[in-house]
Amino acid sequence: MKDDTPAIIALLFVLAALCFMFGTFIGSKLERDQKNIEAVKRGHATWVVSTDGSTIFQWKESCK
């Protein structure tokens, strides 16, 4: 029977790195969304409908 401890440690390290990257991605997206919501509430930006029908965030000219 072989000792699989180094393989298990490596697997746990990879899983921890993936969890960290996933959490960072989700956190940055949530922070950006919150910033956009605050900018719209304060009147510095708006949501605009693009030509394909989707909505996009757009800063007002006076706030650029």
C-alpha positions as protocol buffer text, in pm:
chain_id: "A"
residue {
  index: 1
  type: MET
  ca { x: 0 y: 0 z: 0 }
}
residue {
  index: 2
  type: LYS
  ca { x: 143 y: 335 z: -105 }
}
residue {
  index: 3
  type: ASP
  ca { x: 140 y: 654 z: 97 }
}
residue {
  index: 4
  type: ASP
  ca { x: -91 y: 897 z: -88 }
}
residue {
  index: 5
  type: THR
  ca { x: -36 y: 1190 z: 150 }
}
residue {
  index: 6
  type: PRO
  ca { x: 153 y: 1415 z: -101 }
}
residue {
  index: 7
  type: ALA
  ca { x: -116 y: 1359 z: -365 }
}
residue {
  index: 8
  type: ILE
  ca { x: -393 y: 1442 z: -119 }
}
residue {
  index: 9
  type: ILE
  ca { x: -211 y: 1757 z: -5 }
}
residue {
  index: 10
  type: ALA
  ca { x: -162 y: 1865 z: -366 }
}
residue {
  index: 11
  type: LEU
  ca { x: -530 y: 1803 z: -443 }
}
residue {
  index: 12
  type: LEU
  ca { x: -638 y: 2003 z: -138 }
}
residue {
  index: 13
  type: PHE
  ca { x: -405 y: 2287 z: -241 }
}
residue {
  index: 14
  type: VAL
  ca { x: -554 y: 2294 z: -592 }
}
residue {
  index: 15
  type: LEU
  ca { x: -910 y: 2287 z: -453 }
}
residue {
  index: 16
  type: ALA
  ca { x: -828 y: 2570 z: -212 }
}
residue {
  index: 17
  type: ALA
  ca { x: -676 y: 2777 z: -495 }
}
residue {
  index: 18
  type: LEU
  ca { x: -984 y: 2718 z: -712 }
}
residue {
  index: 19
  type: CYS
  ca { x: -1216 y: 2817 z: -427 }
}
residue {
  index: 20
  type: PHE
  ca { x: -1012 y: 3134 z: -370 }
}
residue {
  index: 21
  type: MET
  ca { x: -1024 y: 3228 z: -740 }
}
residue {
  index: 22
  type: PHE
  ca { x: -1397 y: 3155 z: -761 }
}
residue {
  index: 23
  type: GLY
  ca { x: -1465 y: 3364 z: -449 }
}
residue {
  index: 24
  type: THR
  ca { x: -1256 y: 3650 z: -583 }
}
residue {
  index: 25
  type: PHE
  ca { x: -1444 y: 3643 z: -914 }
}
residue {
  index: 26
  type: ILE
  ca { x: -1786 y: 3640 z: -746 }
}
residue {
  index: 27
  type: GLY
  ca { x: -1686 y: 3909 z: -495 }
}
residue {
  index: 28
  type: SER
  ca { x: -1557 y: 4144 z: -763 }
}
residue {
  index: 29
  type: LYS
  ca { x: -1874 y: 4099 z: -970 }
}
residue {
  index: 30
  type: LEU
  ca { x: -2093 y: 4172 z: -668 }
}
residue {
  index: 31
  type: GLU
  ca { x: -1885 y: 4481 z: -584 }
}
residue {
  index: 32
  type: ARG
  ca { x: -1913 y: 4611 z: -943 }
}
residue {
  index: 33
  type: ASP
  ca { x: -2290 y: 4553 z: -944 }
}
residue {
  index: 34
  type: GLN
  ca { x: -2326 y: 4738 z: -613 }
}
residue {
  index: 35
  type: LYS
  ca { x: -2119 y: 5030 z: -747 }
}
residue {
  index: 36
  type: ASN
  ca { x: -2344 y: 5049 z: -1054 }
}
residue {
  index: 37
  type: ILE
  ca { x: -2660 y: 5046 z: -842 }
}
residue {
  index: 38
  type: GLU
  ca { x: -2526 y: 5326 z: -621 }
}
residue {
  index: 39
  type: ALA
  ca { x: -2424 y: 5535 z: -923 }
}
residue {
  index: 40
  type: VAL
  ca { x: -2773 y: 5505 z: -1073 }
}
residue {
  index: 41
  type: LYS
  ca { x: -2938 y: 5589 z: -737 }
}
residue {
  index: 42
  type: ARG
  ca { x: -2725 y: 5903 z: -704 }
}
residue {
  index: 43
  type: GLY
  ca { x: -2799 y: 6012 z: -1061 }
}
residue {
  index: 44
  type: HIS
  ca { x: -2445 y: 5968 z: -1199 }
}
residue {
  index: 45
  type: ALA
  ca { x: -2534 y: 5688 z: -1441 }
}
residue {
  index: 46
  type: THR
  ca { x: -2824 y: 5517 z: -1615 }
}
residue {
  index: 47
  type: TRP
  ca { x: -2921 y: 5182 z: -1760 }
}
residue {
  index: 48
  type: VAL
  ca { x: -2955 y: 5211 z: -2140 }
}
residue {
  index: 49
  type: VAL
  ca { x: -3112 y: 4966 z: -2383 }
}
residue {
  index: 50
  type: SER
  ca { x: -2864 y: 4868 z: -2654 }
}
residue {
  index: 51
  type: THR
  ca { x: -2949 y: 4790 z: -3016 }
}
residue {
  index: 52
  type: ASP
  ca { x: -2977 y: 4417 z: -2946 }
}
residue {
  index: 53
  type: GLY
  ca { x: -3228 y: 4475 z: -2664 }
}
residue {
  index: 54
  type: SER
  ca { x: -2999 y: 4412 z: -2367 }
}
residue {
  index: 55
  type: THR
  ca { x: -2946 y: 4671 z: -2097 }
}
residue {
  index: 56
  type: ILE
  ca { x: -2603 y: 4820 z: -2037 }
}
residue {
  index: 57
  type: PHE
  ca { x: -2465 y: 5046 z: -1767 }
}
residue {
  index: 58
  type: GLN
  ca { x: -2363 y: 5391 z: -1889 }
}
residue {
  index: 59
  type: TRP
  ca { x: -2209 y: 5686 z: -1705 }
}
residue {
  index: 60
  type: LYS
  ca { x: -2367 y: 6026 z: -1771 }
}
residue {
  index: 61
  type: GLU
  ca { x: -2151 y: 6272 z: -1966 }
}
residue {
  index: 62
  type: SER
  ca { x: -2124 y: 6514 z: -1673 }
}
residue {
  index: 63
  type: CYS
  ca { x: -1975 y: 6240 z: -1454 }
}
residue {
  index: 64
  type: LYS
  ca { x: -1707 y: 6105 z: -1687 }
}
